[in-house]
Amino acid sequence: EEIQRETAYPDGKVEKVLKNGCHLIFFPNGTWKKVGSDGKTVTITFFNGDVKQVMPDQTVIYYYADAKTTHTTYSDGLEVLQFSNGQIEKHYPDGKKEITFPDQTIKNLFTDGQEESIFPDGTIVRVQRDGSKTIEFNNGQRELHTPQFKRREYPDGTVKTVYVNGQQETKYVSGRVRVKDKDGNIIIDTKL
């Protein structure tokens, strides 16, 4: 671009105004700033390689050169971080966070302390504030983990519960109930 005017300042800063209306400002430490002809688009390239862009809609895009990470802040408050390994984090204004990992697992962190992870195979894990966990498998099975027990529910209606003391209880859809002690010995079996 053709330079319309160039000004050197006593502090070592140099400003160039281009004929297209852009302003380029060069600082002594190697940082430079470009203000677009619209006066709203600003790009600052820092001496360490970081780049900050401010768009006309006030979206701010900051690239951290050392970490190879981009942090975008939108005018509505949404923040998106893109890491060099492919991980993407979205931080919503209400405090919710959504993380997409390189393997495409998605983890949602809710403001009330609950978590939800959705794995590429369709498995969904939900963790409540109290630490209890529900796992929904893509084959229709469901598992519930609490401090007292782990329970698996099968699509046919069978429910198997393992208690912290090791005791196992299996309830079949037919009404049969089988209870085993921690060593696997049958205590009760109501065969119908």
VOBA-1610 file (N, C-alpha, C; in pm, whole numbers, padded with zeros to 5 digits, always signed):
BEGIN
Glu+00085-00120+00000Glu+00000+00000+00000Glu+00088+00124+00000Glu+00037+00228-00067Glu+00110+00354-00075Glu+00094+00433+00054Ile+00205+00489+00100Ile+00205+00567+00224Ile+00166+00710+00191Gln+00068+00760+00264Gln+00023+00898+00247Gln+00104+00991+00337Arg+00130+00941+00463Arg+00202+01025+00559Arg+00276+00935+00656Glu+00393+00975+00699Glu+00470+00901+00798Glu+00518+00997+00905Thr+00500+00957+01032Thr+00540+01043+01144Thr+00625+00963+01241Ala+00742+01017+01278Ala+00827+00955+01378Ala+00814+01036+01506Tyr+00788+00966+01617Tyr+00768+01033+01747Tyr+00894+01022+01832Pro+00913+01115+01928Pro+01033+01114+02013Pro+01052+00984+02092Asp+00941+00914+02124Asp+00953+00790+02202Asp+00994+00670+02116Gly+01017+00694+01985Gly+01062+00588+01896Gly+00950+00525+01815Lys+00827+00563+01845Lys+00712+00510+01773Lys+00706+00575+01635Val+00667+00493+01535Val+00652+00545+01398Val+00512+00513+01351Glu+00442+00616+01297Glu+00307+00596+01246Glu+00306+00622+01097Lys+00244+00527+01025Lys+00230+00543+00881Lys+00082+00542+00849Val+00037+00642+00775Val-00101+00647+00730Val-00100+00612+00582Leu-00174+00508+00546Leu-00177+00464+00407Leu-00289+00536+00332Lys-00276+00540+00201Lys-00376+00609+00119Lys-00514+00545+00130Asn-00521+00413+00164Asn-00651+00347+00177Asn-00718+00377+00312Gly-00649+00457+00398Gly-00707+00496+00526Gly-00658+00417+00645Cys-00582+00310+00620Cys-00527+00230+00730Cys-00416+00306+00801His-00404+00281+00932His-00294+00338+01011His-00207+00223+01058Leu-00077+00236+01041Leu+00019+00139+01093Leu+00105+00211+01195Ile+00114+00152+01316Ile+00195+00213+01421Ile+00299+00110+01465Phe+00424+00145+01456Phe+00534+00057+01492Phe+00597+00106+01621Phe+00610+00017+01719Phe+00667+00051+01849Phe+00812+00004+01855Pro+00893+00069+01937Pro+01036+00035+01944Pro+01063-00111+01987Asn+00972-00172+02064Asn+00997-00308+02112Asn+00963-00416+02008Gly+00918-00376+01888Gly+00886-00471+01782Gly+00737-00497+01766Thr+00658-00447+01858Thr+00512-00460+01847Thr+00463-00361+01743Trp+00361-00400+01667Trp+00302-00305+01572Trp+00151-00321+01570Lys+00085-00214+01534Lys-00061-00207+01538Lys-00112-00158+01403Lys-00218-00225+01357Lys-00281-00183+01232Lys-00427-00149+01264Val-00466-00028+01231Val-00606+00015+01246Val-00662+00024+01105Gly-00767-00056+01081Gly-00827-00060+00948Gly-00887+00073+00907Ser-00915+00088+00779Ser-00970+00214+00727Ser-01107+00243+00789Asp-01176+00138+00841Asp-01306+00161+00905Asp-01290+00218+01046Gly-01166+00218+01099Gly-01140+00268+01232Gly-01184+00172+01342Lys-01245+00061+01306Lys-01299-00034+01405Lys-01223-00166+01408Thr-01159-00201+01299Thr-01083-00325+01293Thr-00940-00295+01332Val-00895-00358+01443Val-00762-00331+01495Val-00688-00463+01511Thr-00566-00468+01461Thr-00480-00585+01479Thr-00350-00540+01543Ile-00316-00605+01656Ile-00189-00575+01722Ile-00104-00702+01716Thr+00014-00691+01660Thr+00107-00802+01656Thr+00218-00770+01755Phe+00225-00850+01862Phe+00320-00824+01968Phe+00457-00879+01935Phe+00558-00826+02002Phe+00697-00866+01978Phe+00719-01016+02002Asn+00637-01080+02088Asn+00653-01222+02118Asn+00577-01313+02022Gly+00512-01254+01920Gly+00438-01332+01822Gly+00289-01342+01849Asp+00243-01300+01968Asp+00100-01299+01997Asp+00032-01199+01905Val-00094-01228+01870Val-00171-01138+01783Val-00308-01115+01845Lys-00347-00988+01857Lys-00479-00953+01908Lys-00554-00879+01798Gln-00674-00929+01769Gln-00758-00863+01669Gln-00888-00818+01736Val-00929-00697+01709Val-01059-00647+01753Val-01139-00620+01626Met-01254-00688+01617Met-01337-00679+01498Met-01440-00566+01515Pro-01503-00523+01405Pro-01602-00415+01414Pro-01717-00444+01511Asp-01754-00573+01528Asp-01863-00608+01621Asp-01813-00625+01764Gln-01688-00585+01792Gln-01623-00592+01922Gln-01579-00733+01961Thr-01586-00830+01868Thr-01529-00962+01893Thr-01378-00944+01904Val-01319-01007+02007Val-01175-00999+02027Val-01116-01138+02007Ile-01020-01149+01916Ile-00952-01275+01888Ile-00807-01258+01930Tyr-00764-01340+02028Tyr-00626-01330+02076Tyr-00558-01464+02049Tyr-00447-01458+01977Tyr-00368-01578+01947Tyr-00242-01576+02032Tyr-00225-01679+02116Tyr-00105-01694+02197Tyr-00006-01779+02117Ala+00101-01716+02072Ala+00197-01782+01983Ala+00266-01900+02050Asp+00317-01882+02172Asp+00390-01991+02238Asp+00303-02113+02259Ala+00179-02094+02302Ala+00088-02205+02330Ala+00012-02251+02206Lys+00023-02174+02098Lys-00054-02203+01975Lys-00203-02217+02006Thr-00254-02123+02085Thr-00392-02125+02132Thr-00461-01996+02091Thr-00586-02008+02046Thr-00666-01892+02009Thr-00779-01876+02109His-00795-01754+02162His-00899-01722+02259His-00987-01613+02196Thr-01111-01650+02165Thr-01203-01556+02102Thr-01310-01516+02203Thr-01330-01386+02222Thr-01435-01336+02311Thr-01534-01259+02226Tyr-01659-01307+02228Tyr-01765-01243+02149Tyr-01833-01135+02231Ser-01900-01044+02163Ser-01964-00930+02232Ser-02074-00975+02328Asp-02131-01096+02306Asp-02235-01145+02398Asp-02176-01214+02521Gly-02042-01218+02530Gly-01976-01276+02646Gly-01926-01418+02627Leu-01965-01485+02520Leu-01917-01620+02493Leu-01767-01615+02467Glu-01693-01708+02530Glu-01549-01719+02506Glu-01521-01857+02450Val-01440-01863+02344Val-01404-01990+02282Val-01252-01999+02278Leu-01200-02110+02335Leu-01056-02135+02332Leu-01030-02254+02242Gln-00937-02237+02148Gln-00900-02344+02056Gln-00753-02374+02079Phe-00726-02499+02123Phe-00590-02539+02154Phe-00527-02611+02035Ser-00394-02616+02035Ser-00322-02674+01922Ser-00349-02824+01906Asn-00391-02892+02014Asn-00418-03036+02004Asn-00558-03066+01951Gly-00634-02960+01918Gly-00769-02977+01865Gly-00879-02962+01969Gln-00842-02949+02096Gln-00943-02930+02201Gln-01005-02791+02187Ile-01137-02785+02205Ile-01210-02658+02198Ile-01292-02643+02325Glu-01280-02528+02390Glu-01358-02500+02509Glu-01446-02379+02483Lys-01574-02392+02523Lys-01666-02279+02515Lys-01707-02243+02656His-01685-02118+02693His-01722-02067+02824His-01838-01969+02802Tyr-01956-02008+02849Tyr-02075-01927+02826Tyr-02089-01820+02934Pro-02158-01710+02903Pro-02173-01601+03000Pro-02241-01646+03130Asp-02328-01749+03123Asp-02397-01795+03243Asp-02311-01886+03330Gly-02186-01913+03286Gly-02095-01995+03365Gly-02081-02138+03316Lys-02169-02182+03228Lys-02161-02318+03173Lys-02035-02328+03086Lys-01974-02448+03086Lys-01857-02472+03000Lys-01882-02598+02920Glu-01840-02594+02795Glu-01848-02711+02707Glu-01710-02734+02650Ile-01658-02856+02671Ile-01524-02890+02623Ile-01538-03002+02520Thr-01483-02981+02401Thr-01478-03085+02299Thr-01332-03129+02290Phe-01308-03255+02325Phe-01173-03309+02325Phe-01134-03355+02184Pro-01004-03374+02160Pro-00959-03416+02026Pro-01028-03544+01976Asp-01066-03636+02068Asp-01134-03759+02025Asp-01284-03738+02003Gln-01329-03613+02012Gln-01469-03570+01991Gln-01560-03601+02110Thr-01503-03642+02225Thr-01580-03650+02349Thr-01619-03508+02386Ile-01745-03490+02429Ile-01793-03358+02469Ile-01826-03363+02618Lys-01771-03269+02693Lys-01798-03260+02837Lys-01863-03126+02865Asn-01979-03131+02931Asn-02050-03010+02973Asn-02036-02996+03124Leu-01994-02879+03168Leu-01985-02847+03310Leu-02090-02740+03337Phe-02189-02775+03420Phe-02300-02684+03447Phe-02272-02601+03572Thr-02338-02489+03581Thr-02313-02396+03692Thr-02356-02453+03826Asp-02448-02550+03827Asp-02493-02610+03953Asp-02402-02723+03999Gly-02288-02746+03929Gly-02193-02848+03969Gly-02211-02981+03897Gln-02316-02997+03820Gln-02337-03122+03747Gln-02245-03126+03625Glu-02213-03249+03583Glu-02131-03269+03464Glu-02199-03371+03374Glu-02175-03357+03244Glu-02225-03453+03147Glu-02117-03473+03042Ser-02083-03601+03017Ser-01985-03633+02913Ser-02053-03721+02808Ile-02036-03685+02683Ile-02093-03761+02572Ile-01975-03814+02491Phe-01961-03947+02488Phe-01848-04010+02420Phe-01883-04040+02275Pro-01781-04052+02189Pro-01806-04076+02046Pro-01890-04200+02018Asp-01885-04301+02106Asp-01964-04423+02083Asp-02110-04408+02127Gly-02146-04290+02178Gly-02284-04266+02220Gly-02306-04282+02369Thr-02208-04330+02443Thr-02220-04343+02588Thr-02230-04204+02651Ile-02322-04189+02747Ile-02340-04062+02816Ile-02318-04084+02966Val-02232-04004+03028Val-02206-04012+03171Val-02249-03880+03233Arg-02338-03891+03334Arg-02383-03771+03406Arg-02339-03783+03552Val-02275-03679+03604Val-02229-03678+03742Val-02305-03566+03814Gln-02372-03604+03924Gln-02449-03507+04003Gln-02355-03437+04101Arg-02406-03332+04163Arg-02326-03257+04261Arg-02282-03345+04378Asp-02365-03442+04416Asp-02332-03528+04530Asp-02233-03639+04492Gly-02190-03642+04366Gly-02093-03741+04322Gly-02154-03866+04260Ser-02287-03882+04273Ser-02350-03999+04211Ser-02340-03985+04059Lys-02333-04101+03994Lys-02305-04102+03850Lys-02404-04193+03779Thr-02455-04147+03665Thr-02540-04229+03579Thr-02468-04246+03446Ile-02461-04372+03401Ile-02397-04401+03273Ile-02502-04466+03184Glu-02523-04407+03067Glu-02615-04464+02969Glu-02533-04515+02852Phe-02537-04648+02831Phe-02459-04710+02725Phe-02541-04713+02597Asn-02470-04719+02484Asn-02540-04718+02355Asn-02613-04849+02326Asn-02592-04954+02410Asn-02662-05081+02393Asn-02792-05087+02474Gly-02828-04971+02538Gly-02951-04966+02614Gly-02933-04992+02763Gln-02815-05036+02804Gln-02791-05058+02946Gln-02767-04926+03016Arg-02800-04924+03146Arg-02784-04804+03228Arg-02715-04845+03356Glu-02628-04759+03407Glu-02561-04786+03533Glu-02574-04666+03624Leu-02594-04693+03753Leu-02602-04587+03853Leu-02497-04616+03959His-02411-04520+03987His-02307-04533+04089His-02337-04434+04200Thr-02349-04484+04323Thr-02367-04398+04440Thr-02264-04443+04544Pro-02249-04371+04654Pro-02156-04417+04758Pro-02199-04552+04819Gln-02328-04587+04811Gln-02379-04710+04871Gln-02375-04831+04778Phe-02390-04810+04647Phe-02400-04923+04554Phe-02369-04881+04411Lys-02353-04986+04327Lys-02349-04969+04181Lys-02459-05058+04126Arg-02543-05001+04042Arg-02656-05075+03987Arg-02652-05068+03836Arg-02671-05186+03773Arg-02680-05190+03627Arg-02820-05238+03589Glu-02882-05163+03499Glu-03016-05196+03450Glu-03002-05239+03305Tyr-03056-05357+03274Tyr-03046-05413+03139Tyr-03175-05385+03062Pro-03168-05379+02930Pro-03288-05351+02849Pro-03403-05450+02872Asp-03371-05575+02912Asp-03477-05673+02935Asp-03546-05656+03071Gly-03501-05557+03151Gly-03563-05533+03281Gly-03485-05588+03398Thr-03383-05669+03372Thr-03299-05724+03479Thr-03221-05609+03545Val-03211-05615+03678Val-03138-05513+03754Val-03039-05583+03845Lys-02911-05550+03832Lys-02807-05609+03918Lys-02746-05497+04001Thr-02744-05518+04134Thr-02691-05419+04226Thr-02576-05480+04304Val-02464-05409+04312Val-02349-05450+04393Val-02331-05344+04500Tyr-02341-05387+04625Tyr-02329-05295+04739Tyr-02184-05281+04782Val-02156-05175+04860Val-02017-05149+04902Val-01958-05263+04984Asn-02043-05340+05053Asn-01992-05454+05131Asn-01963-05575+05043Gly-01987-05563+04912Gly-01958-05671+04818Gly-02078-05760+04787Gln-02183-05744+04861Gln-02303-05825+04836Gln-02365-05786+04702Gln-02415-05888+04630Gln-02475-05867+04497Gln-02620-05912+04500Glu-02704-05832+04435Glu-02846-05866+04426Glu-02887-05852+04280Thr-02947-05959+04225Thr-02995-05954+04088Thr-03144-05978+04089Lys-03220-05883+04032Lys-03366-05897+04019Lys-03397-05915+03872Tyr-03462-06028+03841Tyr-03496-06058+03702Tyr-03639-06012+03673Val-03669-05988+03549Val-03801-05942+03507Val-03910-06044+03543Ser-03872-06171+03556Ser-03967-06278+03590Ser-04010-06270+03736Gly-03937-06188+03817Gly-03967-06179+03959Gly-03863-06251+04044Arg-03781-06332+03980Arg-03675-06405+04052Arg-03576-06305+04113Val-03531-06336+04235Val-03431-06253+04302Val-03319-06346+04348Arg-03194-06308+04317Arg-03078-06385+04361Arg-02985-06292+04435Val-02943-06332+04555Val-02852-06251+04637Val-02728-06335+04665Lys-02610-06274+04643Lys-02482-06341+04670Lys-02404-06258+04770Asp-02324-06327+04854Asp-02238-06254+04947Asp-02114-06204+04874Lys-02026-06136+04945Lys-01908-06075+04883Lys-01816-06177+04815Asp-01824-06302+04856Asp-01740-06407+04797Asp-01809-06479+04682Gly-01932-06437+04649Gly-02003-06499+04538Gly-02090-06618+04577Asn-02101-06645+04707Asn-02186-06755+04754Asn-02332-06711+04753Ile-02420-06795+04700Ile-02563-06760+04692Ile-02624-06767+04831Ile-02688-06657+04873Ile-02758-06646+05001Ile-02905-06674+04981Ile-02963-06611+04878Ile-03105-06626+04847Ile-03119-06645+04697Asp-03206-06737+04657Asp-03241-06750+04515Asp-03386-06795+04507Thr-03471-06701+04470Thr-03616-06731+04461Thr-03649-06772+04320Lys-03605-06892+04281Lys-03635-06942+04146Lys-03783-06967+04135Leu-03844-06917+04029Leu-03987-06935+04009Leu-04014-07045+03911
//
